[in-house]
Amino acid sequence: MPKMKSHTGMGKRVKVTGKGKLVTEQAGKRHLLEHKSSRVTRRMTGTVTVAKADTKRVNKLLGR
């Protein structure tokens, strides 16, 4: 049986914390920023934890 390969694209998008949480950048701050208020764009900075519904799928892609 061959080894499972981790998804390199997911590895670049998601970071695993010391306690095992999955952390990623906040979505929605790449483009179309002109019509978004500065309050919204400020709120989009930083990192957020991956949604609970997605953690199983992301962990599988990371090979965990």
Predicted model as a PDB file, atoms N, CA, C, CB and O in Angstrom, pLDDT in the B-factor column:
MODEL        1                                                                  
ATOM      1  N   MET A   1       0.839  -1.179   0.000  1.00 85.00           N  
ATOM      2  CA  MET A   1       0.000   0.000   0.000  1.00 85.00           C  
ATOM      3  C   MET A   1       0.884   1.243   0.000  1.00 85.00           C  
ATOM      4  CB  MET A   1      -0.955  -0.002   1.215  1.00 85.00           C  
ATOM      5  O   MET A   1       1.763   1.355   0.855  1.00 85.00           O  
ATOM      6  N   PRO A   2       0.685   2.182  -0.929  1.00 92.00           N  
ATOM      7  CA  PRO A   2       1.533   3.379  -0.949  1.00 92.00           C  
ATOM      8  C   PRO A   2       1.208   4.321   0.207  1.00 92.00           C  
ATOM      9  CB  PRO A   2       1.374   4.117  -2.278  1.00 92.00           C  
ATOM     10  O   PRO A   2       0.128   4.271   0.796  1.00 92.00           O  
ATOM     11  N   LYS A   3       2.172   5.176   0.507  1.00 89.00           N  
ATOM     12  CA  LYS A   3       1.977   6.152   1.580  1.00 89.00           C  
ATOM     13  C   LYS A   3       0.956   7.197   1.161  1.00 89.00           C  
ATOM     14  CB  LYS A   3       3.310   6.828   1.954  1.00 89.00           C  
ATOM     15  O   LYS A   3       0.804   7.508  -0.021  1.00 89.00           O  
ATOM     16  N   MET A   4       0.254   7.736   2.170  1.00 87.00           N  
ATOM     17  CA  MET A   4      -0.669   8.843   1.915  1.00 87.00           C  
ATOM     18  C   MET A   4       0.149  10.110   1.735  1.00 87.00           C  
ATOM     19  CB  MET A   4      -1.707   9.006   3.076  1.00 87.00           C  
ATOM     20  O   MET A   4       1.040  10.398   2.534  1.00 87.00           O  
ATOM     21  N   LYS A   5      -0.152  10.865   0.688  1.00 93.00           N  
ATOM     22  CA  LYS A   5       0.542  12.123   0.463  1.00 93.00           C  
ATOM     23  C   LYS A   5      -0.307  13.267   1.007  1.00 93.00           C  
ATOM     24  CB  LYS A   5       0.846  12.328  -1.044  1.00 93.00           C  
ATOM     25  O   LYS A   5      -1.519  13.320   0.798  1.00 93.00           O  
ATOM     26  N   SER A   6       0.352  14.171   1.703  1.00 94.00           N  
ATOM     27  CA  SER A   6      -0.381  15.334   2.199  1.00 94.00           C  
ATOM     28  C   SER A   6      -0.603  16.303   1.052  1.00 94.00           C  
ATOM     29  CB  SER A   6       0.380  16.024   3.364  1.00 94.00           C  
ATOM     30  O   SER A   6       0.188  16.361   0.111  1.00 94.00           O  
ATOM     31  N   HIS A   7      -1.679  17.059   1.137  1.00 96.00           N  
ATOM     32  CA  HIS A   7      -2.047  18.029   0.101  1.00 96.00           C  
ATOM     33  C   HIS A   7      -1.206  19.277   0.317  1.00 96.00           C  
ATOM     34  CB  HIS A   7      -3.587  18.366   0.138  1.00 96.00           C  
ATOM     35  O   HIS A   7      -1.422  20.005   1.286  1.00 96.00           O  
ATOM     36  N   THR A   8      -0.246  19.537  -0.574  1.00 96.00           N  
ATOM     37  CA  THR A   8       0.687  20.639  -0.359  1.00 96.00           C  
ATOM     38  C   THR A   8      -0.013  21.991  -0.387  1.00 96.00           C  
ATOM     39  CB  THR A   8       1.785  20.607  -1.407  1.00 96.00           C  
ATOM     40  O   THR A   8       0.396  22.910   0.322  1.00 96.00           O  
ATOM     41  N   GLY A   9      -1.062  22.128  -1.193  1.00 97.00           N  
ATOM     42  CA  GLY A   9      -1.793  23.386  -1.242  1.00 97.00           C  
ATOM     43  C   GLY A   9      -2.477  23.695   0.073  1.00 97.00           C  
ATOM     44  O   GLY A   9      -2.509  24.849   0.500  1.00 97.00           O  
ATOM     45  N   MET A  10      -3.027  22.678   0.721  1.00 97.00           N  
ATOM     46  CA  MET A  10      -3.670  22.896   2.020  1.00 97.00           C  
ATOM     47  C   MET A  10      -2.628  23.200   3.081  1.00 97.00           C  
ATOM     48  CB  MET A  10      -4.504  21.668   2.431  1.00 97.00           C  
ATOM     49  O   MET A  10      -2.888  23.972   4.004  1.00 97.00           O  
ATOM     50  N   GLY A  11      -1.467  22.610   2.961  1.00 96.00           N  
ATOM     51  CA  GLY A  11      -0.391  22.887   3.907  1.00 96.00           C  
ATOM     52  C   GLY A  11       0.068  24.324   3.857  1.00 96.00           C  
ATOM     53  O   GLY A  11       0.521  24.865   4.866  1.00 96.00           O  
ATOM     54  N   LYS A  12      -0.043  24.958   2.690  1.00 97.00           N  
ATOM     55  CA  LYS A  12       0.347  26.355   2.556  1.00 97.00           C  
ATOM     56  C   LYS A  12      -0.725  27.299   3.089  1.00 97.00           C  
ATOM     57  CB  LYS A  12       0.641  26.675   1.103  1.00 97.00           C  
ATOM     58  O   LYS A  12      -0.430  28.446   3.424  1.00 97.00           O  
ATOM     59  N   ARG A  13      -1.956  26.829   3.168  1.00 96.00           N  
ATOM     60  CA  ARG A  13      -3.067  27.690   3.578  1.00 96.00           C  
ATOM     61  C   ARG A  13      -3.402  27.593   5.056  1.00 96.00           C  
ATOM     62  CB  ARG A  13      -4.281  27.353   2.782  1.00 96.00           C  
ATOM     63  O   ARG A  13      -3.964  28.527   5.630  1.00 96.00           O  
ATOM     64  N   VAL A  14      -3.060  26.466   5.678  1.00 97.00           N  
ATOM     65  CA  VAL A  14      -3.486  26.207   7.052  1.00 97.00           C  
ATOM     66  C   VAL A  14      -2.257  25.931   7.913  1.00 97.00           C  
ATOM     67  CB  VAL A  14      -4.483  25.012   7.114  1.00 97.00           C  
ATOM     68  O   VAL A  14      -1.324  25.251   7.486  1.00 97.00           O  
ATOM     69  N   LYS A  15      -2.271  26.467   9.128  1.00 96.00           N  
ATOM     70  CA  LYS A  15      -1.193  26.241  10.083  1.00 96.00           C  
ATOM     71  C   LYS A  15      -1.769  25.506  11.287  1.00 96.00           C  
ATOM     72  CB  LYS A  15      -0.519  27.588  10.512  1.00 96.00           C  
ATOM     73  O   LYS A  15      -2.887  25.793  11.717  1.00 96.00           O  
ATOM     74  N   VAL A  16      -1.008  24.560  11.830  1.00 96.00           N  
ATOM     75  CA  VAL A  16      -1.442  23.818  13.005  1.00 96.00           C  
ATOM     76  C   VAL A  16      -0.757  24.429  14.223  1.00 96.00           C  
ATOM     77  CB  VAL A  16      -1.115  22.289  12.872  1.00 96.00           C  
ATOM     78  O   VAL A  16       0.466  24.568  14.251  1.00 96.00           O  
ATOM     79  N   THR A  17      -1.550  24.791  15.226  1.00 97.00           N  
ATOM     80  CA  THR A  17      -0.996  25.390  16.433  1.00 97.00           C  
ATOM     81  C   THR A  17      -0.418  24.305  17.334  1.00 97.00           C  
ATOM     82  CB  THR A  17      -2.072  26.202  17.183  1.00 97.00           C  
ATOM     83  O   THR A  17      -0.525  23.114  17.044  1.00 97.00           O  
ATOM     84  N   GLY A  18       0.185  24.733  18.413  1.00 97.00           N  
ATOM     85  CA  GLY A  18       0.785  23.787  19.345  1.00 97.00           C  
ATOM     86  C   GLY A  18      -0.219  22.856  19.979  1.00 97.00           C  
ATOM     87  O   GLY A  18       0.097  21.706  20.282  1.00 97.00           O  
ATOM     88  N   LYS A  19      -1.434  23.348  20.182  1.00 96.00           N  
ATOM     89  CA  LYS A  19      -2.471  22.508  20.779  1.00 96.00           C  
ATOM     90  C   LYS A  19      -3.238  21.695  19.745  1.00 96.00           C  
ATOM     91  CB  LYS A  19      -3.434  23.361  21.561  1.00 96.00           C  
ATOM     92  O   LYS A  19      -4.115  20.908  20.104  1.00 96.00           O  
ATOM     93  N   GLY A  20      -2.915  21.877  18.456  1.00 95.00           N  
ATOM     94  CA  GLY A  20      -3.548  21.090  17.418  1.00 95.00           C  
ATOM     95  C   GLY A  20      -4.685  21.778  16.695  1.00 95.00           C  
ATOM     96  O   GLY A  20      -5.343  21.170  15.851  1.00 95.00           O  
ATOM     97  N   LYS A  21      -4.924  23.046  17.017  1.00 96.00           N  
ATOM     98  CA  LYS A  21      -5.980  23.774  16.311  1.00 96.00           C  
ATOM     99  C   LYS A  21      -5.509  24.128  14.911  1.00 96.00           C  
ATOM    100  CB  LYS A  21      -6.386  25.052  17.084  1.00 96.00           C  
ATOM    101  O   LYS A  21      -4.310  24.267  14.667  1.00 96.00           O  
ATOM    102  N   LEU A  22      -6.457  24.275  13.991  1.00 98.00           N  
ATOM    103  CA  LEU A  22      -6.157  24.666  12.620  1.00 98.00           C  
ATOM    104  C   LEU A  22      -6.462  26.143  12.459  1.00 98.00           C  
ATOM    105  CB  LEU A  22      -6.967  23.818  11.600  1.00 98.00           C  
ATOM    106  O   LEU A  22      -7.576  26.586  12.738  1.00 98.00           O  
ATOM    107  N   VAL A  23      -5.467  26.913  12.006  1.00 98.00           N  
ATOM    108  CA  VAL A  23      -5.589  28.360  11.889  1.00 98.00           C  
ATOM    109  C   VAL A  23      -5.341  28.755  10.445  1.00 98.00           C  
ATOM    110  CB  VAL A  23      -4.601  29.088  12.842  1.00 98.00           C  
ATOM    111  O   VAL A  23      -4.412  28.254   9.811  1.00 98.00           O  
ATOM    112  N   THR A  24      -6.174  29.658   9.918  1.00 97.00           N  
ATOM    113  CA  THR A  24      -6.028  30.129   8.549  1.00 97.00           C  
ATOM    114  C   THR A  24      -6.322  31.629   8.482  1.00 97.00           C  
ATOM    115  CB  THR A  24      -6.964  29.345   7.599  1.00 97.00           C  
ATOM    116  O   THR A  24      -6.839  32.213   9.434  1.00 97.00           O  
ATOM    117  N   GLU A  25      -5.995  32.231   7.370  1.00 96.00           N  
ATOM    118  CA  GLU A  25      -6.274  33.655   7.182  1.00 96.00           C  
ATOM    119  C   GLU A  25      -7.776  33.882   6.997  1.00 96.00           C  
ATOM    120  CB  GLU A  25      -5.492  34.207   5.966  1.00 96.00           C  
ATOM    121  O   GLU A  25      -8.481  33.021   6.472  1.00 96.00           O  
ATOM    122  N   GLN A  26      -8.248  35.031   7.427  1.00 95.00           N  
ATOM    123  CA  GLN A  26      -9.654  35.392   7.260  1.00 95.00           C  
ATOM    124  C   GLN A  26      -9.977  35.565   5.780  1.00 95.00           C  
ATOM    125  CB  GLN A  26      -9.983  36.683   8.038  1.00 95.00           C  
ATOM    126  O   GLN A  26      -9.221  36.202   5.046  1.00 95.00           O  
ATOM    127  N   ALA A  27     -11.089  35.004   5.347  1.00 93.00           N  
ATOM    128  CA  ALA A  27     -11.482  35.085   3.938  1.00 93.00           C  
ATOM    129  C   ALA A  27     -12.079  36.442   3.615  1.00 93.00           C  
ATOM    130  CB  ALA A  27     -12.481  33.980   3.595  1.00 93.00           C  
ATOM    131  O   ALA A  27     -12.620  37.118   4.490  1.00 93.00           O  
ATOM    132  N   GLY A  28     -11.977  36.837   2.350  1.00 94.00           N  
ATOM    133  CA  GLY A  28     -12.647  38.036   1.864  1.00 94.00           C  
ATOM    134  C   GLY A  28     -11.798  39.285   1.807  1.00 94.00           C  
ATOM    135  O   GLY A  28     -12.337  40.378   1.629  1.00 94.00           O  
ATOM    136  N   LYS A  29     -10.482  39.165   1.951  1.00 95.00           N  
ATOM    137  CA  LYS A  29      -9.650  40.374   1.941  1.00 95.00           C  
ATOM    138  C   LYS A  29      -8.653  40.375   0.790  1.00 95.00           C  
ATOM    139  CB  LYS A  29      -8.906  40.508   3.259  1.00 95.00           C  
ATOM    140  O   LYS A  29      -7.595  40.995   0.895  1.00 95.00           O  
ATOM    141  N   ARG A  30      -8.970  39.699  -0.298  1.00 94.00           N  
ATOM    142  CA  ARG A  30      -8.061  39.633  -1.442  1.00 94.00           C  
ATOM    143  C   ARG A  30      -8.402  40.659  -2.523  1.00 94.00           C  
ATOM    144  CB  ARG A  30      -8.085  38.242  -2.037  1.00 94.00           C  
ATOM    145  O   ARG A  30      -7.509  41.294  -3.083  1.00 94.00           O  
ATOM    146  N   HIS A  31      -9.669  40.816  -2.810  1.00 95.00           N  
ATOM    147  CA  HIS A  31     -10.053  41.720  -3.897  1.00 95.00           C  
ATOM    148  C   HIS A  31     -11.419  42.317  -3.589  1.00 95.00           C  
ATOM    149  CB  HIS A  31     -10.073  40.976  -5.267  1.00 95.00           C  
ATOM    150  O   HIS A  31     -12.062  41.958  -2.603  1.00 95.00           O  
ATOM    151  N   LEU A  32     -11.851  43.236  -4.452  1.00 96.00           N  
ATOM    152  CA  LEU A  32     -13.120  43.963  -4.284  1.00 96.00           C  
ATOM    153  C   LEU A  32     -13.174  44.714  -2.956  1.00 96.00           C  
ATOM    154  CB  LEU A  32     -14.302  42.993  -4.375  1.00 96.00           C  
ATOM    155  O   LEU A  32     -14.213  44.776  -2.298  1.00 96.00           O  
ATOM    156  N   LEU A  33     -12.034  45.279  -2.581  1.00 96.00           N  
ATOM    157  CA  LEU A  33     -11.961  45.973  -1.299  1.00 96.00           C  
ATOM    158  C   LEU A  33     -12.477  47.401  -1.370  1.00 96.00           C  
ATOM    159  CB  LEU A  33     -10.545  45.978  -0.801  1.00 96.00           C  
ATOM    160  O   LEU A  33     -12.732  48.025  -0.340  1.00 96.00           O  
ATOM    161  N   GLU A  34     -12.631  47.920  -2.584  1.00 96.00           N  
ATOM    162  CA  GLU A  34     -13.003  49.319  -2.740  1.00 96.00           C  
ATOM    163  C   GLU A  34     -14.382  49.610  -2.150  1.00 96.00           C  
ATOM    164  CB  GLU A  34     -12.975  49.703  -4.209  1.00 96.00           C  
ATOM    165  O   GLU A  34     -14.590  50.668  -1.555  1.00 96.00           O  
ATOM    166  N   HIS A  35     -15.317  48.688  -2.311  1.00 96.00           N  
ATOM    167  CA  HIS A  35     -16.672  48.946  -1.815  1.00 96.00           C  
ATOM    168  C   HIS A  35     -16.873  48.473  -0.384  1.00 96.00           C  
ATOM    169  CB  HIS A  35     -17.684  48.276  -2.711  1.00 96.00           C  
ATOM    170  O   HIS A  35     -17.922  48.733   0.205  1.00 96.00           O  
ATOM    171  N   LYS A  36     -15.881  47.778   0.192  1.00 96.00           N  
ATOM    172  CA  LYS A  36     -16.001  47.359   1.582  1.00 96.00           C  
ATOM    173  C   LYS A  36     -15.527  48.500   2.483  1.00 96.00           C  
ATOM    174  CB  LYS A  36     -15.180  46.056   1.847  1.00 96.00           C  
ATOM    175  O   LYS A  36     -14.584  49.221   2.157  1.00 96.00           O  
ATOM    176  N   SER A  37     -16.194  48.643   3.607  1.00 97.00           N  
ATOM    177  CA  SER A  37     -15.801  49.718   4.514  1.00 97.00           C  
ATOM    178  C   SER A  37     -14.476  49.367   5.190  1.00 97.00           C  
ATOM    179  CB  SER A  37     -16.904  49.974   5.573  1.00 97.00           C  
ATOM    180  O   SER A  37     -14.116  48.196   5.304  1.00 97.00           O  
ATOM    181  N   SER A  38     -13.766  50.386   5.631  1.00 97.00           N  
ATOM    182  CA  SER A  38     -12.485  50.144   6.280  1.00 97.00           C  
ATOM    183  C   SER A  38     -12.673  49.381   7.582  1.00 97.00           C  
ATOM    184  CB  SER A  38     -11.761  51.462   6.542  1.00 97.00           C  
ATOM    185  O   SER A  38     -11.774  48.665   8.022  1.00 97.00           O  
ATOM    186  N   ARG A  39     -13.830  49.531   8.191  1.00 97.00           N  
ATOM    187  CA  ARG A  39     -14.137  48.780   9.409  1.00 97.00           C  
ATOM    188  C   ARG A  39     -14.167  47.280   9.125  1.00 97.00           C  
ATOM    189  CB  ARG A  39     -15.486  49.236  10.000  1.00 97.00           C  
ATOM    190  O   ARG A  39     -13.671  46.471   9.909  1.00 97.00           O  
ATOM    191  N   VAL A  40     -14.758  46.931   7.986  1.00 97.00           N  
ATOM    192  CA  VAL A  40     -14.857  45.522   7.600  1.00 97.00           C  
ATOM    193  C   VAL A  40     -13.486  44.969   7.272  1.00 97.00           C  
ATOM    194  CB  VAL A  40     -15.800  45.348   6.402  1.00 97.00           C  
ATOM    195  O   VAL A  40     -13.131  43.880   7.722  1.00 97.00           O  
ATOM    196  N   THR A  41     -12.700  45.718   6.482  1.00 96.00           N  
ATOM    197  CA  THR A  41     -11.382  45.220   6.100  1.00 96.00           C  
ATOM    198  C   THR A  41     -10.462  45.092   7.311  1.00 96.00           C  
ATOM    199  CB  THR A  41     -10.751  46.142   5.059  1.00 96.00           C  
ATOM    200  O   THR A  41      -9.641  44.177   7.358  1.00 96.00           O  
ATOM    201  N   ARG A  42     -10.579  45.976   8.279  1.00 96.00           N  
ATOM    202  CA  ARG A  42      -9.788  45.836   9.506  1.00 96.00           C  
ATOM    203  C   ARG A  42     -10.175  44.572  10.249  1.00 96.00           C  
ATOM    204  CB  ARG A  42      -9.973  47.059  10.417  1.00 96.00           C  
ATOM    205  O   ARG A  42      -9.317  43.877  10.794  1.00 96.00           O  
ATOM    206  N   ARG A  43     -11.461  44.274  10.271  1.00 96.00           N  
ATOM    207  CA  ARG A  43     -11.928  43.084  10.971  1.00 96.00           C  
ATOM    208  C   ARG A  43     -11.458  41.801  10.293  1.00 96.00           C  
ATOM    209  CB  ARG A  43     -13.441  43.093  11.059  1.00 96.00           C  
ATOM    210  O   ARG A  43     -11.357  40.755  10.933  1.00 96.00           O  
ATOM    211  N   MET A  44     -11.169  41.888   8.990  1.00 95.00           N  
ATOM    212  CA  MET A  44     -10.726  40.713   8.242  1.00 95.00           C  
ATOM    213  C   MET A  44      -9.245  40.407   8.409  1.00 95.00           C  
ATOM    214  CB  MET A  44     -11.027  40.900   6.793  1.00 95.00           C  
ATOM    215  O   MET A  44      -8.786  39.354   7.967  1.00 95.00           O  
ATOM    216  N   THR A  45      -8.483  41.307   9.041  1.00 95.00           N  
ATOM    217  CA  THR A  45      -7.068  41.040   9.231  1.00 95.00           C  
ATOM    218  C   THR A  45      -6.879  39.952  10.282  1.00 95.00           C  
ATOM    219  CB  THR A  45      -6.323  42.322   9.640  1.00 95.00           C  
ATOM    220  O   THR A  45      -7.773  39.679  11.082  1.00 95.00           O  
ATOM    221  N   GLY A  46      -5.713  39.343  10.265  1.00 95.00           N  
ATOM    222  CA  GLY A  46      -5.403  38.332  11.263  1.00 95.00           C  
ATOM    223  C   GLY A  46      -5.873  36.954  10.853  1.00 95.00           C  
ATOM    224  O   GLY A  46      -6.275  36.727   9.712  1.00 95.00           O  
ATOM    225  N   THR A  47      -5.816  36.049  11.794  1.00 96.00           N  
ATOM    226  CA  THR A  47      -6.141  34.648  11.535  1.00 96.00           C  
ATOM    227  C   THR A  47      -7.394  34.236  12.281  1.00 96.00           C  
ATOM    228  CB  THR A  47      -4.977  33.745  11.930  1.00 96.00           C  
ATOM    229  O   THR A  47      -7.778  34.847  13.278  1.00 96.00           O  
ATOM    230  N   VAL A  48      -8.020  33.190  11.776  1.00 97.00           N  
ATOM    231  CA  VAL A  48      -9.202  32.607  12.414  1.00 97.00           C  
ATOM    232  C   VAL A  48      -9.024  31.098  12.441  1.00 97.00           C  
ATOM    233  CB  VAL A  48     -10.522  33.008  11.661  1.00 97.00           C  
ATOM    234  O   VAL A  48      -8.261  30.543  11.650  1.00 97.00           O  
ATOM    235  N   THR A  49      -9.726  30.437  13.350  1.00 97.00           N  
ATOM    236  CA  THR A  49      -9.684  28.984  13.385  1.00 97.00           C  
ATOM    237  C   THR A  49     -10.580  28.431  12.284  1.00 97.00           C  
ATOM    238  CB  THR A  49     -10.119  28.449  14.772  1.00 97.00           C  
ATOM    239  O   THR A  49     -11.583  29.046  11.923  1.00 97.00           O  
ATOM    240  N   VAL A  50     -10.216  27.275  11.759  1.00 97.00           N  
ATOM    241  CA  VAL A  50     -10.995  26.639  10.704  1.00 97.00           C  
ATOM    242  C   VAL A  50     -12.336  26.202  11.292  1.00 97.00           C  
ATOM    243  CB  VAL A  50     -10.226  25.424  10.085  1.00 97.00           C  
ATOM    244  O   VAL A  50     -12.403  25.774  12.444  1.00 97.00           O  
ATOM    245  N   ALA A  51     -13.395  26.310  10.503  1.00 96.00           N  
ATOM    246  CA  ALA A  51     -14.734  25.951  10.969  1.00 96.00           C  
ATOM    247  C   ALA A  51     -14.769  24.488  11.393  1.00 96.00           C  
ATOM    248  CB  ALA A  51     -15.784  26.217   9.871  1.00 96.00           C  
ATOM    249  O   ALA A  51     -14.081  23.641  10.822  1.00 96.00           O  
ATOM    250  N   LYS A  52     -15.576  24.213  12.394  1.00 96.00           N  
ATOM    251  CA  LYS A  52     -15.652  22.858  12.941  1.00 96.00           C  
ATOM    252  C   LYS A  52     -16.117  21.857  11.890  1.00 96.00           C  
ATOM    253  CB  LYS A  52     -16.593  22.825  14.143  1.00 96.00           C  
ATOM    254  O   LYS A  52     -15.701  20.698  11.905  1.00 96.00           O  
ATOM    255  N   ALA A  53     -16.978  22.302  10.978  1.00 97.00           N  
ATOM    256  CA  ALA A  53     -17.474  21.416   9.930  1.00 97.00           C  
ATOM    257  C   ALA A  53     -16.374  21.012   8.954  1.00 97.00           C  
ATOM    258  CB  ALA A  53     -18.608  22.084   9.177  1.00 97.00           C  
ATOM    259  O   ALA A  53     -16.473  19.966   8.313  1.00 97.00           O  
ATOM    260  N   ASP A  54     -15.315  21.837   8.831  1.00 97.00           N  
ATOM    261  CA  ASP A  54     -14.248  21.572   7.870  1.00 97.00           C  
ATOM    262  C   ASP A  54     -13.023  20.906   8.476  1.00 97.00           C  
ATOM    263  CB  ASP A  54     -13.839  22.844   7.222  1.00 97.00           C  
ATOM    264  O   ASP A  54     -12.141  20.478   7.733  1.00 97.00           O  
ATOM    265  N   THR A  55     -12.935  20.804   9.793  1.00 97.00           N  
ATOM    266  CA  THR A  55     -11.703  20.322  10.410  1.00 97.00           C  
ATOM    267  C   THR A  55     -11.370  18.896  10.010  1.00 97.00           C  
ATOM    268  CB  THR A  55     -11.807  20.412  11.907  1.00 97.00           C  
ATOM    269  O   THR A  55     -10.199  18.582   9.795  1.00 97.00           O  
ATOM    270  N   LYS A  56     -12.359  18.028   9.903  1.00 96.00           N  
ATOM    271  CA  LYS A  56     -12.090  16.639   9.535  1.00 96.00           C  
ATOM    272  C   LYS A  56     -11.500  16.544   8.144  1.00 96.00           C  
ATOM    273  CB  LYS A  56     -13.361  15.810   9.615  1.00 96.00           C  
ATOM    274  O   LYS A  56     -10.547  15.797   7.920  1.00 96.00           O  
ATOM    275  N   ARG A  57     -12.061  17.298   7.203  1.00 96.00           N  
ATOM    276  CA  ARG A  57     -11.594  17.287   5.819  1.00 96.00           C  
ATOM    277  C   ARG A  57     -10.194  17.878   5.708  1.00 96.00           C  
ATOM    278  CB  ARG A  57     -12.562  18.061   4.924  1.00 96.00           C  
ATOM    279  O   ARG A  57      -9.346  17.348   4.991  1.00 96.00           O  
ATOM    280  N   VAL A  58      -9.957  18.973   6.416  1.00 97.00           N  
ATOM    281  CA  VAL A  58      -8.649  19.630   6.348  1.00 97.00           C  
ATOM    282  C   VAL A  58      -7.579  18.741   6.982  1.00 97.00           C  
ATOM    283  CB  VAL A  58      -8.693  21.009   7.054  1.00 97.00           C  
ATOM    284  O   VAL A  58      -6.474  18.632   6.449  1.00 97.00           O  
ATOM    285  N   ASN A  59      -7.890  18.111   8.102  1.00 96.00           N  
ATOM    286  CA  ASN A  59      -6.938  17.206   8.735  1.00 96.00           C  
ATOM    287  C   ASN A  59      -6.574  16.045   7.828  1.00 96.00           C  
ATOM    288  CB  ASN A  59      -7.500  16.683  10.038  1.00 96.00           C  
ATOM    289  O   ASN A  59      -5.421  15.616   7.796  1.00 96.00           O  
ATOM    290  N   LYS A  60      -7.549  15.535   7.093  1.00 95.00           N  
ATOM    291  CA  LYS A  60      -7.289  14.447   6.161  1.00 95.00           C  
ATOM    292  C   LYS A  60      -6.360  14.900   5.028  1.00 95.00           C  
ATOM    293  CB  LYS A  60      -8.608  13.916   5.586  1.00 95.00           C  
ATOM    294  O   LYS A  60      -5.461  14.167   4.617  1.00 95.00           O  
ATOM    295  N   LEU A  61      -6.594  16.127   4.530  1.00 96.00           N  
ATOM    296  CA  LEU A  61      -5.744  16.651   3.471  1.00 96.00           C  
ATOM    297  C   LEU A  61      -4.318  16.909   3.966  1.00 96.00           C  
ATOM    298  CB  LEU A  61      -6.344  17.935   2.909  1.00 96.00           C  
ATOM    299  O   LEU A  61      -3.359  16.794   3.204  1.00 96.00           O  
ATOM    300  N   LEU A  62      -4.190  17.256   5.235  1.00 96.00           N  
ATOM    301  CA  LEU A  62      -2.865  17.493   5.801  1.00 96.00           C  
ATOM    302  C   LEU A  62      -2.160  16.196   6.166  1.00 96.00           C  
ATOM    303  CB  LEU A  62      -2.972  18.378   7.025  1.00 96.00           C  
ATOM    304  O   LEU A  62      -0.982  16.218   6.523  1.00 96.00           O  
ATOM    305  N   GLY A  63      -2.845  15.081   6.085  1.00 94.00           N  
ATOM    306  CA  GLY A  63      -2.253  13.801   6.423  1.00 94.00           C  
ATOM    307  C   GLY A  63      -2.184  13.555   7.915  1.00 94.00           C  
ATOM    308  O   GLY A  63      -1.296  12.845   8.387  1.00 94.00           O  
ATOM    309  N   ARG A  64      -3.108  14.133   8.662  1.00 91.00           N  
ATOM    310  CA  ARG A  64      -3.137  13.962  10.108  1.00 91.00           C  
ATOM    311  C   ARG A  64      -4.212  12.983  10.512  1.00 91.00           C  
ATOM    312  CB  ARG A  64      -3.357  15.292  10.801  1.00 91.00           C  
ATOM    313  O   ARG A  64      -4.385  12.713  11.700  1.00 91.00           O  
TER     314      ARG A  64                                                      
ENDMDL                                                                          
END                                                                             
